[in-house]
Amino acid sequence: MQVQGLQLVLLALLPTLALGLLEGLYCGKEDCYDVLGVTRESSKSEIGKAYRQLARRYHPDLHRGAEAKATAETQFKLVATAYEILRDEESRTDYDYMLDNPDAYYAHYYRYYRRRVAPKVDVRLVIVVVLTIVSVIQYYSGWQRYDSAIKYFATVPKYRNQALDIARDEIQERIQKKGKNKMSKNDQREELERIIRRVIEEKMDVKGGYAKPTLWDVLWVQLIICPYTILSFIVWHAQWFWRYTVMKQPYGREQKLHLIRRHLGMGQHQFEAQEDKLIEEYLHLELWKRDNFAAWKAEQDEEMKKKLAENPRYKAYRRYMKNHGPGRITFED
């Protein structure tokens, strides 16, 4: 009896297994074409026409009674699912592939859930939007940093007095006009601040992370000119190797500064933010030579050690480390 029961189950499942219909995929054990009453040769318009007819027939609102309404709702969902699968060309192709290749179970699951899980929006559009937003934020943030740097310099007496000396004639001219136009003290103060800011912007060469932003610095432009940047990098290093390694040509000012910056381990913006006096001192000490830089670095380290040794806080720290060790941290002090 058990053997006969198993045979009956296999005979019941045989049609769906032969067709490659899998539970949980597409229309489940039902054939989507049979659900809509169409064939694999039916056109898209024929499929749409069959769907509209069946949707009107099985719409739950057109049936009365709980049992009839539940049956209609189940059939309506199945019809809608079949239509969603067959109206899309790519989804229909995947479904036909499942019918033609019933043994490729894993491929069917992959094709089905890849389409279900995949984002509906084009990834390329997402990348473009993200890059645009990042570029706008980057450019706006650069202007904010530059504006904060100019405001800071306008409050420093050294740069403020220099700006007043440079714009002295313009300020006097504005004062004379002020007598005719009768500007208020608040307006005079604002006009003076505008003049000082403008002079600082014109004369002050702000470098480093607070430098005046340009469109060449934003991410979009950098990505566009990336091939040119890579090519320039290769050409520059090739020229450096040929001129100064093979031909032994003497270094110019830019080449010396490049070597000094590399010895110091600084980025381009960080090195350019150094004071001109300090850079000239580096050149005077010939720090582009490795031996000179090593000796200078040792002197700087020794001088730093002496300053730390004379610092009362550092002395207290050393006493604490000597008495308690690094493994014991308390709040006794």
C-alpha positions in Angstrom: 0.0 0.0 0.0 2.8 2.4 0.8 4.5 1.7 -2.5 1.3 2.3 -4.3 0.8 5.6 -2.5 4.3 6.8 -3.4 3.7 5.9 -7.0 0.5 7.9 -7.0 2.3 11.0 -5.6 5.0 10.7 -8.2 2.4 10.4 -10.9 0.7 13.5 -9.6 3.9 15.5 -9.6 5.2 14.2 -12.9 3.5 16.7 -15.1 4.9 19.7 -13.2 8.4 18.2 -12.9 8.4 17.5 -16.7 7.4 21.1 -17.4 10.1 22.4 -15.0 7.5 24.2 -12.8 8.8 25.0 -9.3 7.0 26.1 -6.2 7.8 29.7 -5.3 9.0 30.7 -8.8 6.9 32.7 -11.2 3.4 31.1 -11.1 4.3 28.2 -9.0 2.9 24.9 -10.1 0.7 26.6 -12.7 1.8 27.5 -16.2 1.6 31.2 -16.7 0.5 30.8 -20.2 -2.3 28.5 -19.2 -3.4 30.9 -16.4 -4.0 33.6 -19.0 -5.3 31.2 -21.6 -2.6 32.1 -24.2 0.3 30.3 -25.9 4.0 30.9 -26.1 3.5 32.3 -29.6 1.0 35.0 -28.3 2.0 38.6 -28.8 2.2 41.2 -26.1 -1.1 42.8 -27.1 -2.8 39.4 -26.9 -1.4 38.7 -23.5 -2.6 42.2 -22.3 -6.1 41.6 -23.7 -6.4 38.2 -22.0 -5.3 39.7 -18.7 -7.9 42.5 -18.8 -10.7 40.0 -19.5 -9.6 37.7 -16.6 -9.0 40.6 -14.3 -12.6 41.8 -14.8 -13.9 38.3 -14.3 -12.0 37.5 -11.1 -12.0 40.9 -9.4 -12.9 40.3 -5.7 -15.3 43.3 -5.7 -17.5 41.6 -8.3 -18.1 38.5 -6.1 -20.4 38.0 -3.2 -20.0 35.7 -0.3 -16.8 35.1 1.7 -15.9 31.8 0.0 -16.5 33.1 -3.5 -14.6 36.3 -2.8 -11.6 34.4 -1.3 -11.5 32.1 -4.4 -11.7 35.1 -6.8 -9.0 36.9 -4.9 -6.6 33.9 -5.1 -7.3 33.6 -8.8 -7.0 37.3 -9.4 -3.5 37.4 -7.7 -2.4 34.4 -9.9 -3.6 36.2 -13.1 -1.8 39.4 -12.1 1.4 37.4 -11.3 1.2 35.7 -14.7 0.7 39.0 -16.5 3.6 40.7 -14.7 5.9 37.8 -15.8 4.8 37.6 -19.4 4.4 41.3 -20.2 8.2 41.9 -19.6 10.4 40.6 -22.4 13.4 39.7 -20.1 11.2 38.1 -17.5 9.3 36.1 -20.2 12.6 35.0 -21.7 13.7 33.6 -18.3 10.4 31.9 -17.9 10.6 30.3 -21.3 14.1 29.1 -20.4 12.8 27.4 -17.3 10.1 25.6 -19.4 12.7 24.5 -21.9 15.3 23.5 -19.3 13.5 21.8 -16.5 16.6 20.2 -14.9 18.5 23.5 -14.4 17.0 24.2 -10.9 19.8 26.4 -9.6 19.8 28.5 -12.8 16.1 29.1 -12.5 16.3 30.3 -8.9 19.3 32.6 -9.8 17.5 34.1 -12.8 14.3 34.6 -10.8 15.7 36.2 -7.7 18.3 38.2 -9.5 15.5 40.1 -11.2 13.5 40.3 -8.0 16.4 41.6 -5.9 18.1 43.8 -8.5 17.5 47.5 -8.1 14.8 49.1 -10.3 16.9 52.2 -10.9 19.8 52.2 -13.4 23.0 51.8 -11.5 24.7 54.3 -13.9 22.2 56.9 -13.0 22.8 56.3 -9.3 26.6 56.7 -9.7 26.1 59.9 -11.7 23.8 61.4 -9.1 26.2 60.4 -6.2 29.2 61.9 -7.9 27.4 65.1 -8.7 26.2 65.5 -5.0 29.7 64.7 -3.7 31.3 67.3 -6.2 28.8 70.0 -5.1 29.4 69.4 -1.4 33.2 69.3 -2.0 33.1 72.6 -3.9 30.8 74.3 -1.4 32.9 73.1 1.6 36.0 74.4 -0.1 34.5 77.9 -0.3 33.5 77.7 3.3 37.0 76.8 4.4 38.4 79.6 2.3 35.9 82.1 3.6 36.8 81.1 7.2 40.5 81.5 6.5 39.9 85.1 5.1 37.8 86.0 8.1 40.5 84.7 10.4 43.3 86.7 8.6 41.1 89.8 8.8 41.2 89.6 12.6 44.9 89.0 12.9 46.5 92.4 13.7 49.6 91.7 11.5 47.6 91.1 8.3 44.9 93.6 9.2 47.4 96.4 9.6 49.1 95.5 6.3 45.8 95.6 4.5 45.0 99.0 6.0 48.4 100.3 4.8 47.8 99.0 1.3 44.3 100.4 1.0 45.0 103.7 2.8 44.3 105.8 -0.3 41.1 104.0 -1.1 39.9 104.3 2.5 40.6 108.1 2.5 38.7 108.4 -0.7 35.7 106.6 0.8 35.9 108.8 3.9 35.7 111.9 1.7 32.7 110.5 -0.1 31.2 109.6 3.2 31.0 113.2 4.2 28.9 113.9 1.1 26.6 110.8 1.3 26.5 111.0 5.2 27.1 107.2 5.8 26.3 106.0 9.2 29.0 104.6 11.5 27.7 101.1 11.0 27.9 101.5 7.2 31.4 102.9 7.5 32.5 100.0 9.6 31.0 97.5 7.1 32.7 99.3 4.2 36.0 99.2 6.0 35.7 95.5 6.6 34.9 94.9 2.9 38.0 96.8 1.9 40.2 94.9 4.3 38.7 91.6 3.2 39.2 92.4 -0.5 42.8 93.5 0.0 43.5 90.3 2.0 41.9 88.2 -0.8 44.0 89.9 -3.4 47.3 89.9 -1.6 47.1 86.8 0.6 48.1 83.6 -1.1 46.2 81.1 1.0 47.5 77.6 0.4 46.9 74.1 1.8 43.5 72.8 2.8 42.1 76.4 3.0 43.2 77.5 -0.5 40.7 79.1 -2.8 38.7 76.3 -4.5 38.6 75.8 -8.2 36.5 73.6 -10.5 39.6 71.6 -11.2 39.6 70.3 -7.7 36.1 68.7 -7.6 35.6 65.0 -8.0 33.8 65.1 -11.3 36.6 67.0 -13.1 39.3 64.9 -11.5 37.6 61.7 -12.8 37.3 63.2 -16.3 40.9 64.2 -16.5 42.1 61.0 -14.7 43.6 59.5 -17.9 45.6 62.7 -18.5 46.7 62.8 -14.8 48.0 59.2 -15.0 49.8 59.9 -18.3 51.3 63.1 -16.8 52.5 61.1 -13.7 54.2 58.5 -15.9 55.8 61.1 -18.2 57.0 63.1 -15.2 58.7 60.2 -13.5 60.2 59.0 -16.7 61.7 62.5 -17.4 63.0 62.6 -13.8 64.7 59.3 -14.1 66.3 60.2 -17.4 67.4 63.8 -16.4 68.6 63.3 -12.9 69.4 59.6 -12.6 70.8 58.8 -16.0 72.1 62.2 -17.2 73.0 63.5 -13.7 71.7 67.0 -14.5 71.7 69.5 -11.5 68.5 70.0 -9.6 66.5 73.2 -10.1 64.5 74.9 -7.4 61.3 73.0 -8.1 63.2 69.7 -8.0 64.9 70.6 -4.8 61.5 71.5 -3.2 60.1 68.2 -4.4 62.9 66.2 -2.8 62.6 68.2 0.5 58.8 67.6 0.6 59.3 63.9 0.0 61.9 63.7 2.8 59.5 65.5 5.2 56.7 63.1 4.2 54.3 66.0 3.5 51.6 66.3 0.9 51.6 69.0 -1.7 49.0 71.2 0.0 50.6 70.7 3.4 54.0 71.7 2.1 52.7 74.7 0.3 51.1 75.9 3.5 54.5 76.3 5.1 55.8 79.8 5.5 58.1 81.2 2.8 60.8 81.9 5.4 60.8 78.3 6.5 61.0 77.0 2.9 63.9 79.2 2.2 65.6 77.9 5.3 65.1 74.3 4.0 66.8 75.4 0.7 69.6 77.1 2.6 70.3 74.0 4.6 70.3 71.9 1.3 67.8 69.4 2.8 67.2 67.9 -0.6 70.4 65.9 0.0 69.6 62.8 2.1 72.6 63.1 4.3 71.9 66.8 5.2 68.3 65.9 5.9 69.2 63.0 8.2 71.6 65.3 10.2 69.0 68.0 10.4 66.3 65.6 11.4 68.5 64.2 14.2 69.1 67.8 15.5 65.4 68.5 15.4 64.7 65.3 17.4 67.3 66.1 19.9 66.1 69.6 20.4 62.5 68.3 20.8 63.8 65.9 23.5 65.4 68.8 25.4 62.2 70.8 25.3 60.2 67.9 26.5 62.8 67.2 29.3 62.4 70.8 30.5 58.6 70.7 30.3 57.1 70.2 33.9 54.1 68.2 32.6 56.4 65.8 30.7 58.5 65.3 33.8 55.4 64.4 35.8 54.4 62.0 33.1 57.8 60.3 33.1 57.7 60.0 36.9 54.2 58.4 36.8 55.3 56.0 34.1 58.4 55.1 36.1 56.5 54.5 39.3 53.3 52.9 38.0 54.1 51.6 34.6 52.0 51.8 31.4 49.7 48.9 32.5 48.2 50.7 35.5 46.0 53.8 34.9 44.3 55.4 37.9 42.7 58.7 38.8 44.7 59.4 41.9 45.9 62.8 40.6 
